[in-house]
Amino acid sequence: MPDEKKLYLPVKPVDLEFLGAMEVLDANIYPLPGGSEKRTWTPDERLKIVDPKSTDVLTYYEHRASVRHKPTGRIFVAFQETMDGLYARQKDPTKYPTWLMNESVKQADRRIHIYQAKANPRKIAESRGLGVWFEQWLTPVDDDVLHEALVFYLMSQKLVSPEMYKAA
């Protein structure tokens, strides 16, 4: 019997025809376009930053995978919160002290998101400059059945793990 911790079974029915029409476009990990910004404040004291500068760029999210549903051309992007993003979300040093933030268990708190692309991020950046945020080219997948099918597909392709998804 497989290890239950490593086995992911969808909670909702998954359309196998839909899954069969999926393809992986990009499985590289890199800063998500629109998921970074320049630092305009003093760094969090829990971070060990040597010589912080106002030109430092913080990356809050990193791209994990892009997949396409071939018949419809719809593109879905999985991305994960970085530790900088986690620090930004869990700001209270009393509730989230340095020793806790440095524990490997905090890696599991890094949320993973699956959104649908509504525009090309390069075209938006060309027309609007650097101030692009990811929500200008991505929109959340609100359909639970579709979301579950995408999670199942991403896990079956080993693009995300059950541990990563558990934090979502």
C-alpha positions as CSV (number, residue, x, y, z in Angstrom):
1,M,0.0,0.0,0.0
2,P,1.4,3.4,-0.9
3,D,2.5,5.8,1.8
4,E,-0.7,7.9,2.5
5,K,1.4,11.0,3.1
6,K,2.7,10.9,-0.5
7,L,-0.6,10.0,-2.2
8,Y,-2.9,12.7,-3.3
9,L,-6.4,11.9,-4.3
10,P,-8.7,14.6,-5.4
11,V,-11.7,15.4,-3.2
12,K,-13.9,16.4,-6.1
13,P,-14.4,14.4,-9.4
14,V,-11.6,15.1,-11.9
15,D,-12.5,15.2,-15.6
16,L,-10.0,12.8,-17.2
17,E,-10.7,14.2,-20.7
18,F,-9.7,17.6,-19.4
19,L,-6.5,16.3,-17.8
20,G,-5.6,14.4,-21.0
21,A,-5.7,17.7,-22.9
22,M,-3.2,19.5,-20.6
23,E,0.4,20.2,-21.5
24,V,3.3,21.6,-19.5
25,L,4.6,24.9,-21.0
26,D,7.2,25.9,-18.4
27,A,8.4,24.0,-15.3
28,N,11.2,26.4,-14.4
29,I,11.4,28.2,-11.0
30,Y,12.1,32.0,-11.3
31,P,10.6,35.2,-9.9
32,L,7.0,35.5,-11.0
33,P,6.5,38.5,-13.3
34,G,4.8,41.1,-11.3
35,G,5.6,39.3,-8.0
36,S,8.5,41.6,-7.0
37,E,9.0,45.2,-5.9
38,K,11.8,47.5,-4.9
39,R,12.4,47.9,-1.2
40,T,11.2,51.2,0.1
41,W,11.4,50.5,3.8
42,T,13.8,49.3,6.4
43,P,14.2,45.5,6.2
44,D,12.5,43.2,8.7
45,E,14.9,42.8,11.6
46,R,14.4,39.0,11.5
47,L,16.1,38.9,8.1
48,K,19.9,38.8,8.0
49,I,20.5,41.4,5.4
50,V,24.0,42.9,5.1
51,D,24.0,46.5,3.9
52,P,20.4,46.8,2.7
53,K,19.8,49.3,-0.1
54,S,16.7,51.1,-1.3
55,T,17.4,49.5,-4.7
56,D,17.0,46.0,-3.4
57,V,14.2,44.1,-5.1
58,L,12.1,41.8,-3.0
59,T,10.5,38.8,-4.7
60,Y,7.3,37.7,-3.0
61,Y,6.3,35.0,-5.4
62,E,8.2,32.5,-7.6
63,H,6.9,30.7,-10.7
64,R,6.6,27.0,-10.3
65,A,4.8,25.9,-13.5
66,S,2.7,27.0,-16.5
67,V,0.3,24.6,-18.1
68,R,-2.1,24.9,-21.0
69,H,-5.4,23.3,-21.8
70,K,-4.8,22.6,-25.5
71,P,-8.5,22.7,-26.8
72,T,-9.3,26.0,-25.2
73,G,-5.8,27.6,-25.1
74,R,-6.3,28.6,-21.5
75,I,-3.0,28.9,-19.6
76,F,-2.7,28.3,-15.9
77,V,0.2,29.4,-13.7
78,A,1.2,27.8,-10.4
79,F,3.3,30.1,-8.2
80,Q,4.6,30.0,-4.6
81,E,5.2,32.5,-1.9
82,T,8.9,33.1,-1.1
83,M,10.3,33.6,2.4
84,D,10.3,37.3,1.7
85,G,6.6,37.0,1.0
86,L,6.0,35.0,4.1
87,Y,7.9,37.6,6.2
88,A,5.7,40.3,4.7
89,R,2.6,38.4,5.5
90,Q,3.7,37.4,9.0
91,K,5.0,40.7,10.2
92,D,4.5,40.5,14.0
93,P,7.9,39.6,15.5
94,T,6.2,38.8,18.8
95,K,3.9,36.2,17.2
96,Y,6.5,35.1,14.6
97,P,9.9,35.4,16.3
98,T,13.2,34.9,14.4
99,W,13.8,31.4,15.8
100,L,10.4,30.3,14.5
101,M,10.8,31.9,11.1
102,N,14.2,30.1,10.7
103,E,12.7,26.7,11.3
104,S,12.3,24.5,8.3
105,V,8.7,23.9,9.2
106,K,8.0,27.5,8.1
107,Q,8.8,26.4,4.5
108,A,5.5,24.6,4.6
109,D,3.7,27.9,5.3
110,R,4.7,29.3,1.9
111,R,1.4,29.3,0.1
112,I,1.0,28.0,-3.4
113,H,-1.5,29.6,-5.8
114,I,-3.0,28.5,-9.1
115,Y,-4.2,31.3,-11.3
116,Q,-5.3,31.6,-14.9
117,A,-3.5,33.9,-17.3
118,K,-5.7,36.7,-18.7
119,A,-2.9,38.5,-20.6
120,N,0.7,38.2,-21.6
121,P,2.9,39.7,-18.8
122,R,5.6,40.9,-21.2
123,K,3.1,42.9,-23.3
124,I,1.7,44.5,-20.1
125,A,5.2,45.4,-18.9
126,E,6.1,46.9,-22.2
127,S,3.0,49.1,-22.2
128,R,3.0,50.1,-18.5
129,G,6.6,49.9,-17.4
130,L,7.9,48.3,-14.2
131,G,4.9,48.9,-12.0
132,V,3.1,45.7,-13.0
133,W,1.7,43.5,-10.3
134,F,0.8,39.9,-11.1
135,E,-2.9,40.4,-10.7
136,Q,-2.8,42.5,-13.8
137,W,-2.1,39.4,-15.9
138,L,-3.4,36.6,-13.7
139,T,-6.8,35.9,-12.2
140,P,-7.6,33.3,-9.5
141,V,-9.2,30.0,-10.5
142,D,-12.5,30.2,-8.5
143,D,-14.1,27.0,-9.8
144,D,-13.4,24.4,-7.2
145,V,-13.7,21.4,-9.6
146,L,-11.3,23.1,-12.1
147,H,-8.9,24.0,-9.3
148,E,-8.9,20.4,-8.0
149,A,-8.2,19.1,-11.5
150,L,-5.3,21.5,-11.9
151,V,-3.8,20.5,-8.6
152,F,-4.1,16.8,-9.5
153,Y,-2.5,17.4,-12.8
154,L,0.4,19.5,-11.3
155,M,1.0,16.8,-8.7
156,S,0.9,14.0,-11.3
157,Q,3.5,15.8,-13.3
158,K,5.6,16.3,-10.1
159,L,5.5,20.1,-10.6
160,V,4.1,20.7,-7.1
161,S,4.1,18.4,-4.1
162,P,1.4,17.5,-1.6
163,E,3.5,19.3,1.1
164,M,3.5,22.5,-1.0
165,Y,-0.2,22.3,-1.7
166,K,-1.1,21.6,1.9
167,A,-0.2,25.2,2.9
168,A,-2.7,26.6,0.3
